Amino acid sequence: MLELSINEPEKLRKVSHALSTEIRIRMVQLLSKQSYSVHDLANLIHIPVSTAASNVNVLTEAGLIVTELRPASRGAMKMCTRNFDDIHIALNHLEKREVLQSYEMNMPIGHYVDFFATPTCGMADKKGMVLNEDEPGEFYHPDRVEAQILWTRTGFFEYKFPFQSKNVRKIRSFTFSCELCSEAPNYNDDWPSDITVWVNGVDIGTWTSPGDFGDRPGKLNPTHWYDNTRTQYGSLKTWEVNEKQAMIDYIPCKAVQLADLHLQEKQFITIRIGIKEDAEHKGGMNLFGKAFGDYPQDLKVGIHFYE
């Protein structure tokens, strides 16, 4: 839920402006069902692509939608996803009300506490390969903490995020985001993989990556990494669990609720990212750190709560 207040006039103005036209309201309505490209939105609303693009920019600036570039048959296409289900506006600045607090933590991808990997597998940092490729035992090496890209054809990586909940009265939502894609020998843009995230042992949703992307250099990658044979970048995906459901990129995906995660019963949160043994598409996965791929972030956990 997006929280707005009369005490934040600029933010309130941007959101109000974004929702002030029929075209942008129609876009938000369409994006409540699924993600669409800018071209798709233009076709559905019967407007020029240039008009759709300018309106998408207004919605993005207001924080109402998020966009990402994905591979297309010709270059890349901008995909749009709705960012919030609800908006709450507090118009009385004298009103004493609960303030939604946020806790965030970033975890480098090499700081896993457990794993299972099979060839093709390996890891690299900004200087080059960290360890020998296709030797799963190497993943125990202490140099793994320097990794900025990890890959495996099957298995998982597991992380533990510290979380002190003693001052937390009520958790409103939990989010986890990372950049990732499938894992094929060299790379293959048409290589689907069902990648699942578990929180404290609970499956919160599976995203099917369409491929292992290597058609262009990742925006953050070191120059030595691009040789037309390597994975280059992924998609930035966000898993969210609230009081009603689990979502991937704000699209409902699973009947899991916050209470199922037992977040306030431990001093840490266990996150596992991997491929199920019975997955329909066993296409492996690549995980990207903040110095590789397209997005300058590590694994990120967010918890929104009332004290």
C-alpha positions in Angstrom: 0.0 0.0 0.0 1.2 3.5 -0.9 1.1 5.8 2.2 0.6 9.5 1.3 0.3 12.5 3.7 -0.6 16.2 3.4 2.8 16.8 5.0 4.5 15.5 1.7 2.9 17.9 -0.8 5.4 17.1 -3.7 4.8 13.4 -3.5 1.1 13.9 -3.2 1.1 16.2 -6.2 2.9 13.7 -8.4 0.5 10.9 -7.5 -2.5 13.1 -8.0 -1.2 14.4 -11.3 -0.4 10.8 -12.5 -4.1 9.8 -11.8 -5.6 12.9 -13.4 -6.1 11.6 -16.9 -8.3 8.9 -18.4 -5.4 7.4 -20.3 -3.2 6.9 -17.2 -6.2 5.5 -15.1 -6.8 3.0 -17.9 -3.2 2.0 -17.8 -3.3 1.3 -14.1 -6.5 -0.7 -14.6 -4.9 -2.9 -17.3 -1.8 -3.4 -15.2 -3.9 -4.7 -12.3 -4.2 -7.9 -14.2 -0.7 -8.4 -15.6 2.4 -6.7 -16.9 2.3 -5.1 -20.4 4.9 -3.6 -22.7 4.5 0.1 -23.7 3.5 -1.1 -27.2 0.9 -3.5 -25.7 -0.6 -0.6 -23.7 -0.7 1.6 -26.7 -2.5 -1.0 -28.7 -5.0 -1.8 -25.9 -5.9 1.8 -25.4 -5.7 2.8 -29.1 -3.2 5.6 -28.7 0.2 6.2 -30.4 3.2 4.5 -28.8 4.8 7.9 -28.2 1.8 9.0 -26.2 1.8 5.7 -24.2 5.5 6.1 -23.4 5.1 9.7 -22.1 2.2 8.6 -19.9 4.2 5.6 -18.6 7.0 8.0 -17.6 4.5 10.1 -15.6 3.2 6.9 -13.7 6.8 5.7 -13.1 7.9 9.1 -11.7 5.0 9.0 -9.3 6.0 5.5 -8.2 2.7 3.9 -9.3 4.3 1.5 -11.7 7.8 0.1 -12.3 9.4 -0.7 -15.6 12.2 -2.9 -16.8 13.8 -3.7 -20.2 13.4 -7.3 -21.4 14.8 -8.9 -24.6 12.6 -8.9 -27.6 12.9 -10.2 -31.2 14.2 -6.8 -32.2 16.3 -5.2 -29.4 14.5 -4.7 -26.1 11.0 -3.8 -24.9 10.0 -1.8 -21.8 7.7 -3.9 -19.6 5.4 -2.1 -17.1 4.1 -3.5 -13.8 1.8 -1.9 -11.2 3.5 -1.1 -8.0 0.7 -0.8 -5.4 -2.7 -2.2 -4.8 -4.0 0.6 -2.5 -3.3 4.2 -1.7 -3.9 5.7 1.7 -3.9 9.5 2.0 -3.8 11.3 5.3 -5.2 14.8 4.8 -5.2 15.9 8.4 -1.6 16.8 9.4 -2.7 17.1 13.1 -4.0 13.6 13.1 -2.0 11.3 15.3 -1.7 8.1 13.4 0.5 5.0 13.2 3.6 5.5 11.0 4.6 2.7 8.8 8.3 1.9 9.4 10.6 0.1 7.0 13.5 -2.3 7.6 15.8 -3.1 4.7 18.9 -5.2 4.4 21.1 -6.0 1.4 23.1 -9.3 1.3 26.0 -10.0 -1.1 25.2 -13.0 -3.3 28.4 -14.8 -2.1 27.3 -14.8 1.5 25.1 -18.0 1.2 25.1 -20.3 4.2 24.0 -23.4 2.3 23.9 -24.5 -1.3 23.5 -27.3 -3.8 25.0 -26.8 -7.3 25.6 -28.9 -10.3 27.4 -28.1 -13.7 27.2 -25.8 -15.4 28.1 -23.9 -12.3 30.6 -21.3 -11.2 31.1 -17.7 -9.9 33.0 -14.6 -10.9 33.7 -11.1 -9.6 34.8 -7.9 -11.2 38.3 -9.2 -11.9 37.3 -12.6 -13.4 36.5 -16.1 -12.3 36.6 -16.5 -8.6 36.9 -20.3 -8.6 37.2 -23.2 -11.1 34.1 -23.7 -13.2 31.9 -26.7 -13.0 33.3 -28.0 -9.7 30.6 -27.7 -7.1 33.0 -28.3 -4.2 34.6 -25.0 -5.0 31.5 -23.2 -3.7 32.7 -23.9 -0.1 35.9 -21.8 -0.7 36.0 -18.6 1.4 36.7 -16.5 -1.7 33.0 -17.1 -2.6 32.2 -13.9 -0.6 33.7 -11.8 -3.4 31.3 -13.2 -6.1 29.2 -10.8 -8.1 27.6 -13.5 -10.3 26.7 -17.1 -9.3 25.3 -19.8 -11.6 24.1 -23.4 -11.4 22.0 -25.7 -13.6 20.1 -27.2 -10.6 19.9 -26.7 -6.8 19.7 -23.6 -4.6 21.5 -20.9 -2.6 20.3 -20.2 0.9 20.9 -17.0 3.0 20.1 -15.8 6.5 19.1 -12.2 7.1 19.2 -10.9 10.7 15.9 -9.3 11.9 15.2 -8.0 15.4 11.5 -8.0 15.9 11.2 -7.0 19.6 10.0 -3.5 18.7 7.7 -4.6 16.0 4.0 -4.7 16.8 2.5 -5.6 13.4 4.2 -6.5 10.1 2.3 -5.1 7.1 4.3 -6.7 4.3 7.5 -8.6 3.4 9.5 -8.1 0.2 12.5 -9.8 -1.4 14.1 -8.7 -4.6 17.1 -9.8 -6.7 18.3 -9.8 -10.3 18.3 -13.3 -11.9 17.8 -15.3 -15.0 18.1 -18.9 -16.3 21.4 -20.8 -16.8 22.3 -22.4 -20.1 25.7 -23.4 -21.5 27.1 -20.1 -22.7 23.7 -18.4 -23.0 20.3 -18.9 -24.6 17.6 -16.2 -24.6 15.0 -19.0 -25.1 15.7 -21.2 -22.1 12.9 -21.1 -19.6 13.5 -21.9 -15.9 11.1 -22.1 -13.0 12.9 -20.3 -10.1 11.3 -20.5 -6.7 11.8 -18.4 -3.5 11.2 -19.8 0.0 11.0 -17.8 3.2 11.5 -19.7 6.4 10.8 -22.8 4.5 7.6 -21.6 2.9 7.3 -21.4 -0.9 6.2 -17.9 -1.7 6.1 -18.2 -5.5 7.8 -19.4 -8.7 8.9 -17.1 -11.5 9.6 -18.6 -14.9 12.6 -16.9 -16.4 12.3 -16.8 -20.2 16.0 -17.3 -20.8 19.6 -16.9 -20.1 20.4 -13.4 -21.4 23.6 -12.7 -23.2 22.7 -10.7 -26.4 24.4 -7.5 -25.0 26.7 -6.5 -22.2 25.2 -6.1 -18.8 25.2 -2.4 -17.9 27.4 -2.9 -14.8 29.7 -5.7 -16.1 33.5 -5.3 -16.3 34.7 -5.0 -19.9 36.6 -8.3 -19.8 33.3 -10.2 -19.2 31.7 -9.5 -22.6 32.9 -12.1 -25.2 29.6 -13.1 -26.8 29.6 -16.4 -24.9 28.6 -15.5 -21.4 25.5 -14.6 -19.4 25.3 -10.8 -19.2 22.2 -9.7 -17.2 18.9 -10.7 -15.7 15.5 -9.4 -14.7 15.0 -7.6 -11.4 12.1 -9.5 -9.7 10.3 -8.7 -6.5 8.5 -11.2 -4.3 6.0 -9.8 -1.8 3.9 -11.3 0.9 1.2 -9.3 2.7 -1.7 -10.2 5.0 -3.7 -11.6 2.1 -1.4 -13.2 -0.5 2.0 -13.6 -2.1 2.8 -11.7 -5.3 5.6 -11.5 -7.8 6.1 -8.0 -9.2 2.8 -7.1 -7.5 0.8 -9.8 -9.4 -0.8 -12.4 -7.1 0.8 -15.8 -7.4 0.1 -17.9 -4.3 -2.2 -18.2 -1.4 0.5 -17.5 1.2 0.0 -14.9 4.0 2.4 -13.1 6.3 1.3 -15.3 9.3 2.6 -18.4 7.4 6.1 -17.0 7.4 6.5 -16.7 11.3 8.7 -13.6 10.8 8.5 -12.5 14.4 9.4 -15.8 16.0 13.1 -15.8 15.1 16.0 -13.4 15.1 16.8 -14.1 11.4 15.0 -14.8 8.2 16.0 -17.7 6.0 15.8 -17.1 2.2 16.3 -19.9 -0.3 16.4 -19.3 -4.1 16.4 -22.4 -6.3 15.0 -24.9 -8.7 12.5 -27.5 -7.5 13.3 -31.1 -8.2 9.9 -31.5 -9.9 10.0 -28.1 -11.7 8.5 -28.2 -15.2 11.3 -26.1 -16.6 14.7 -27.0 -15.0 16.7 -24.3 -16.7 19.0 -23.4 -13.8 19.7 -19.9 -12.6 22.1 -17.0 -12.5 22.2 -14.6 -9.5 23.7 -11.1 -9.9 25.4 -8.9 -7.3 25.5 -5.1 -7.3 28.5 -4.9 -9.6 27.2 -7.2 -12.4 24.1 -7.3 -14.6 21.8 -4.3 -15.1 20.8 -3.4 -11.5 23.2 -2.0 -8.8 21.8 -4.0 -5.9 22.5 -7.2 -4.0 19.8 -9.5 -2.6 17.4 -7.2 -0.8 14.9 -7.9 2.0 12.3 -5.3 3.1 9.9 -5.5 6.0 7.2 -2.8 6.5 5.8 -2.7 10.0 4.2 -0.7 12.8 6.1 -0.3 16.0 
